[in-house]
């Protein structure tokens, strides 16, 4: 079990929450249900139908729309009715900008309200499943969205501080009001709060945790951002279309445009799409080392989920933040081969059981074995999962491979040069037919692997290059060559996306009412058999090779040594397959349009520069668990 000073605190809190062990005398002596635990899990003894539904508006510390008044944050609550008569319950909190548009989850759930303005249907399953087990569920409209005041700022400080205010209110440090303006206190809660959410919602959890707010005991960050810069950039190269910061704020806010016009102008100007450089705007949206939220300030335990083939929230959003968390932070992770995915749709039964144990342990103080289980679950392929003690795999060791004049990739360096043009291409076009000469790329392959090996961690590449123009977009692909059936993360459509496909039928999770049945479509792995697979990639605007904050054009004809990180990965190369290194220019797949797909219309067009590579001083370094390629 991970050693943490919070462990003793959890034991003390367990005494403050009335827990009843199944079969004990206390269970039959009480007139009203108490929180019941059996086999290390809370049991559904409370009525979802009879639960208390209410709403408040919490006063935040910010005025995001500049109207001279502090923004009020709308909070919708459902809790066991017994919490009105002395039972203190912990809180699962979901803060989202999506309650108006487009909706929450893959089925785009929306809230429904009764005549009193209380929610009768909450998005997703968290309320249906956890309220009967003795939790309150709190649904928060992010500042500037749905029924909250203010303007959204696309991961900015006010987005984060609105959520922090709700945690403060749950712990008696902020003020909330009812519809008549009367103050309301959260007398029904222990104050112990866990945040959960996907994508932007997961980012809000990471951001609030990074403020160090007390009472936030855990976060479940599912494919959530930790760096606003990496939502729209990668090493100086644009990976979202220009104007995306302003557009995202506009998309989730259905109020009249003029209300937040000035805020959106600041988003547009601050993002500096013309250069792709890092600046104060992006620093505010940095939850790793930024001025508002820092990984080192996190007190809450962390359960992270990352899809290593996610184009929206790339793997470094997880890995860089994970590495900066304090050692005392209890943590768990699922590392998958999916895209931008919530595992509720992928591995539902295992996910629900794991999440249940996690919240019980962290919020209820229930003694179970969740922290004695391996810290990380890793998906290696369709229906193939392993566990390991940490991430990256502790046994990973760095192996350096070098490209050769004959097109091979091995341990020994080679003399000679190669060249290609910086033109925009799809990854499939770049990686296909590696033995065929292509003026827009260089491809190098190892011999067939004698035994399987696993990449676990963050590769890096070092190129010795010369340009004939002041800049180029530099692209690198690491490719698995070998026919296999793999997760098909590329397909997007009505019935399949991000590596999953709907398989028919529904699962109903927890208790239900006429308005909220808690039922969701079933999904399974979407697979495809292919001759190769792009494992990971890296891009860089050459002008940013010295600094992300400053563009420095290169001198044509002058050699430069440029080193940078690829995106992290945890992937198995099977025996008989070959590793491929592809050097290229602009990556169409890495530039997303409004639909979240790569498109030539929005992508970096490529500079047309000729990139000449000195093979003797070019290499890729790979963190491998076992084995090395045969020379």
N, C-alpha and C positions, 0 to 999 in steps of 0.2 A: 504494500500500500504506500502511495506517495506520502512522504512525511511533510506535514504542514502544521503550523501553529494553530490553524483554524480547527483542527481535529478535536481538541479539547473543548473549544467553544461550541461545536456542533453537539457534543454530548450534553453540555449544559442546557442548550436550547431545547433539546429533546425533552428535558424535564418540564419545560415551560409550555409545551404543547400537549394537550391531553391525548395520549396514545393508549389504545386498548389492544392488547395482544389477543388474537383469536382464541376463544375458549376460556378466557380468564373470568374470574368471578365478577370483576367490575363490568364486564360486558353485559351481564344480565341484570345488574343492579341499577343501571342508569335508565331514566325514563326517555331521554332523548339520545339520538345517535352521537357517538364520539368518534374521533378518528380511529379507525381500526386497521391494524397491521397484521398480515399473515404472510409467512414465508418471505419476510423482508420487503413486502409491498403493501401500500395502503389499499384498502378495499372500498368498493363503491356502495357505501351505506347511506349516503345522503341523496335526497330527491332533487333531481335536476328540474323537474316540473315545478316544484315548490320553491325553487331558489329565489333569492331576492335579486331583483334587477333594478338598477338605479344609475344615475349619471351625475357627474359634477363637472365643474370647470376649474382647473387648477391655475393659479396665477404663477406665471413664469417670471424669470428675472430679465427677460429680453423684450424689446420692442422692435420686431423684425420689419414691420411695415412703416415705421417712423410716424405713427399717428399720435405720439405723445402718451400712449397708454401701454402698460405691460401686457403682453399677449396672454390670453386665457386659453388653456389647453383642454379640449374636451376629452373626458374619460368616461367610458361606459363600463359598468361593473356588473358581474354576476357572482353571487356567493351563496354558500349554504344558508338556509334560513336560521339554522342554529347559531350562526355567527351574530345574530341579533340578541341572543340570550346568553352570552358569556363565552361562547367558543371563539378562540382567536385562531385565525387561519393565515397561512402564507399566501403569497400572490404570484401568479404567473402572468406576466405582462407582455402584451404584443403591441408594439407601436408601429404604425404603418402610414406611409403617404398614399397608399393605394385604395383607400376606402371609397373614394369616388371613381377614380379611373386609374388603371383598368379593372380593379377588383383584386382580391387577395387569392393567392394560390393558382394552380393550373386550371381550375374551373372558374376563376374570376368571381369568387364569392363577394357578395355585398351585404351590408347590414340591413336589417329590417327593424322598424320601430313601431311601438304601439301609440295610442292616443296621448300618452303622458310623456312621450319622447324617449322611453326606455327601449333598449334593444331586445327584440324577440328572436332574432337570428344573428349569431356572431359568425364571422367567416372562420373556416377551417374547423378542426376537431378538438382543439385544446379545451374549450369550455365543456363540451359533451363528455369528454373523457376524464378530466381532472376535477371538475366541480363536485361530482358524486363521491370523489375520494377525499374531499375535505380541503380543497384549494379554492381561493377566489381567482377569478379570471378577469383581467383588466385589459380592455381594448382602448388604445390611445390613438386619436387622430393627430398625426404629426402637425406641428405648427404650419399654418398656411394651407391646410387641407381639410376637407369635409367640414366639420363643425368647430374647428379650432380657429382662433384669430391668427392674423399675421400673414407672412409670405414665406414659402419654401425657398431655401437657399442652396439646394443641391449639395448636400453633405456639409453645409457650413455650420458655423458655431451655433446659430439659433436652432437649427434642426436638433442638435445634440442637447442643448441646454433645456429645451422644452421637455424632453424625456427625463432629464435629470430632475426637473421640478416635480414630476409625478412621483418619482422615487422618494424625493424629499417629503412630499405630502404624506405618502404612505408611512413615513417614519416621523411624522409630527413636526417637520421643519418648514413646511410651506402651507399656504392657505388655499382652500377650495371653496367654491360657492355653489349653491343650488340655483334653480331657475329664478327664484325670487331674490337672489343676492345675499341670502343668509349663509354664514360660514358653516362648513361641514368638515367634521373630523373623521378620520379613518380609525375609529375606535375598535373595529372588528378584526383588525389584522395584527399579526406579530411584527409586521414591517419587513419580514424577510421576503425578498422579491427576486424572481428570476425572469430575465427577458429572453424572448425567443422570436426569431423571424428569419425570413429568406431574402437575400439580395439587399436592397436598400434597407429593409427592416433589420436584417442581420447587422448591417453597418451601424445602424442606430444603437444597437446593443453594445457593439464594440466601442463606439464613440462615448456613450454614457459610462461604460465601465472604465474608460480611460480618464475620466474626471476624478476617479477615486471615490465616488459618492458612497457613503455608508448606507447599508441596508440592501444594496444590490449584491446578492450573495452568489449569483451565477448568471451566466449568459449562454445561450445556445445560438451560435453564430452559423447560420446555414448559408453558405455561398455569399457571405457579406463582405463588402468593401472595407478596407482599412486604410486606403490611400485614394483620395479623390483623383489625384494625378494619374494613377494607373487605371482609372476608369476610362480615360480619354487619351492617354499617352502611353508610350513605352519607349523609354530612353530617347525622348525628343521627337519620336515619330507619332503622328496622330493615329489613334486606333478607333476613334469615333468621329463622326462627321462634324464639321465646323458648326458651332452654335449649339452643340448638344447640351451644355450646361443650362443655358437659358430655356431651351426647348423642354428639358426634363422638368424644370420648375413649372413651366406653363402646362405641361401635360397632366400633372397631378393636382393642379389648382383650377377649379372650375369657376372661380369668382371672375367678375368683369376684368378685362385686361388692364384697364387703367389703374386698378388698385395697387398692383405690384409692378407697374411699368418701370419705375425708377430702380427697384431692386433687380429686375431682370437685365436692365442696361448695365448695372454693375457686374452682374454675372458674365455678361457677354464681353465686357472690356477686361475684366480680371482674368478670364481664362486664357487670353492671349493665344488664340488659335493660329495666328500668323507665324509664330516661331515654334510653338510646342514646348517652350521652356518652362521650367519650374520657377515659381515666384511666390510672393506672400499670399496670393489668393489660394494657391494649391497647398501652401504650408498650413493654412487654417483648416484645410480638409484632410490633413495628415493625422490619422489616429495612432500612428506609431511613435512619432517624436514631435508632434505639432504643439502649438501654444495652448489649445483647449483640451485636447485629449492625448494622453501618452500611454504607451504600452506599459512603461515602468510603473505607472500609477494604478494599474489594475489590481483591485483587491478580490474581485469576484472570481470564482472558478469558471473555467472555460470549456465548453464542448463545441468543437468546430467541425464543420463538414465542408469539404472542398472537392469540386470536380476538376481533375487535372486537365480535362479537355474543354473547360469552360472558356468561351471567347469573351463573355461579358465580365465576369469577375475572375481574372486570371489567377493561376496558382500562387504567384508571389504575394497576392493579397493575403493569403493564409500564411505562407512560409516565413515571410519577413516579419510579420507581426508576432507569430508563434515564437520565433527565436528571441524576440525582445521582451516577452513576458517575464516577470520575476520568477525565479526558481520556486518560490513559495506558493505560486498559483497552482492549485490542483487543476488538472486538465485531461481532456480526452479528445480524440479526433477520428473522423472517418475520412479516408482519402480514396477517392473513386476515379474511375475512368469515364464517368459521365460528363455532360456539359453542365449547364446552369440549373442544377437539380436539387430539389428537396427530397431527401430519402424516404419521406412518407409515401412517395409515389413509386419508389424503387424496391424497397426491402421492408415492407410495411410492418410485418409482425415483429421482426427483429428490432426495427427502429422504435416501435411503440414500447416494447419491453425495456429497451435500453434507456429511452427517455424517461420512462416511468421510474426506473431505479435511480436515475440521475437526480430528478427533481425530489424524490422521496429522501434521498441521502442529503442533498444540499439544502433543501428548504424545510423539510420536516425533521431532519436529524435521525432518520430511520437507519438502523444498523443493517446494512446489506453488503454485498460483496462487490459493488460497482467499482470501487477504487482498488480492489484486489485483482480485477480483471486486467488483461493487457491494455495498455493505454490507447493503442491505435489499431483500428480495423482498416485493412488495405484491400481494395478490389484489384485483382490481377486480370480479370477477364469475365466473360459471361458466367454468372453463377459460381464464381471462384473468388473466395475471400480468404485472407490470412490475417493473423493478428501479430503485433510486434510490440516491443516494450516502449518505443518512442518513435518520433519521426524527426529527421530521416532515420532509416534503419541504423541502429548503432554499429552494425558490422560493416557498413559501407566504407570502402576505401577508394581513393582517387586513382583512376587510371587515365593516362594521357595518350591520346591517339593523334597521329599526324598524317595528313594527306600526302600522296606521292604522285609523281609525274605519270605513272602508268594507270592512275585511277583507283589504286588500292588505298586502304586506310589501315595503318598498323602502328607499332610502337616505335619503329626507327624513322628518323627524319629522311627527307628526300631533297635533292636539289631541283632547281627548275622553277618555272612560273606557270600560271594559268590566268586567264582573264574571262570576264563576262560583262554584259551590259546591265545597268540598273533599269529594268523595265518591270512594270507591275504584272504579276502573274498569280494565279491561284496556286495553293499548295499542291493540289493534285497534279497540275501541269508541271510544277517545279520538280516533284519527286518521281514522276512517271519515267519509265524507260531509262534508268540511270546509265546504261551503256551507250546510249545514243548521244552524239555531240549536240549540244544545245547552246546557242550563243548567249543565252540569258541565265546560265547557271554553270557551276562546276559540281560534279558528283563524284564521291569517293566511297568505296565499299570495303568492308573487311571480308576475309574469307568466311565460309560457313562456320558458325560457332560449333565447337565440339561438344559443348554442354551449355545448358541454360544459364543465364546470368540476369541479374536484376539491377536496374537503375533506381536508386533511391536517394533523392536530394536534388541539388541545383547544379546543373552542368555550367561550364563557362567556356568561352571560345576566345582565342587570341589570334588576330589576323595581322600579318605584315602586308600592307597594301599601299598601292599608289593609285591615285585618281587622275583623270585628265580634265576634271572640272572641280570647282570648289567644294562640292559636297555630293553625297550619294546616300540613299537609304540602303543600309546593309542588312541582309537577311541570312539567317542560318536555320536549317532544318536538321533534326536528328530523326532518321527514318528506320523503321523495322521492315526489312525486305524478307518476305517469306509468306507463303499462302497460309492463311489462318482465318478462323471465324472470330470476329472481334466485336466489341461494342461499337455500334454505328452512331457515333456522336454527330456526324455531319448532317444526317437527314432531318429536315424540318417540314412539318406538314400538320394537317388537321388531326391525324391519329398517331403521329410519332414525332418526337423531338428530344434533343439532348441525350440520346442514347436509350430512350424508353419508347414503348408503344402501348396503347390501350388494348387490353386483351378481352374486354367484355365483362359485364357484371359490376357489382359494387360491393364494398365493405362498409358496414355501418359501425362506427366507432363510438363507444360510450352510450349514454342515455339520450333520448330524443324528445322532442315536442312536435306539435303539428307544424310549427314554423321552422324548426331546426332539427332535421333528422340525423345529422352527423354522418351521412352516407356519401361515399366518394368512389369514383371509378377505379377499377383495378388496372394496374399497369405491370409490364414485365420488360425484360431486356430486349432492346431492338438490336439485332445483330446483322452483320453482313460478312460474307466471305470475300476476302480481297488478297491481292498479291503483295501489298505493302501498306504501311500505316505510318503517318507522321506522328511521332511520339511526342516531341516537343519542339519549340521554336524560339528564336530570339531575333529582335530587330533593333536597329539603332540608326538615328540620324547622325551621320558622321560628324556633323558640325557640333554635336554634343558629346564627343568622345572624351573631352576633358571635364565638362561640367554640364549638368542638366539645367543649370540656371543661366547659362551664357552660351550663345552660339559662336563658334570659332571656325570660319571657313578654312578649308585645307588648301595648301599650296599645290596646284597641279604639278605632277612630276616628282614631288617629294614623298619619300617613303614614311609611313606612320605605323607604329605598333598600337593596335586598338584592341582592348580586352574588355569584355562585358559578360554579364550573366544571361543564360537562357532561362526560360521559365522552368520551374521545378517539376519533377515527375516521380512517380513510383510505378515502374513498368517492367514486366518480364520479357526478355528476348529469349525465345525458345531455341533449343539445340537445332542446328541445321539452318537457322535464319542468319541473315547478314545485317550488320549495322551500317547505316549509310549516313554520310555527312554531305549535305547539299549547301553550297554557298551561292547566294543569289541576291537580288535586290528587293524592291518593294513587294510586300505581301498583301495581295487583294483580300485574302481571308482574314487578315488581321485588322482590317478597317471596316467597321460595322456601320450599316445604314440605320434608318429609323426602325426597321423591322428586326434589327439585331443580326443581320446577315451580311456577309462580305459582298461588295459590289464594286465593279470598276468605276461607276459613276462617282462614288464617294471616296474611293480609295486614294492613297498617295499615288500619283501618276508615275512616279519614277523620274529620275533626273536625266536619264539617258547617258549617264557617265559610264566610262569604261573603267572597271575595277580590275587591277592587276594584282594577283596574289603571289607573294614570295612563299613557296611551299616549305622551304627549310625553316621558316620562323612562324609557321602557322600551326595551330593545334586546337584540339578540343579536349577538355578534362571532364571525366564522367565519374560520379560517385557510384561505384558498383559493389554489390554485395558479395558476389562470388565470381571467380573466373575472369579471364582476360581474353580478348580476341587472339586468334592464332595469327602470328606474323606471316 
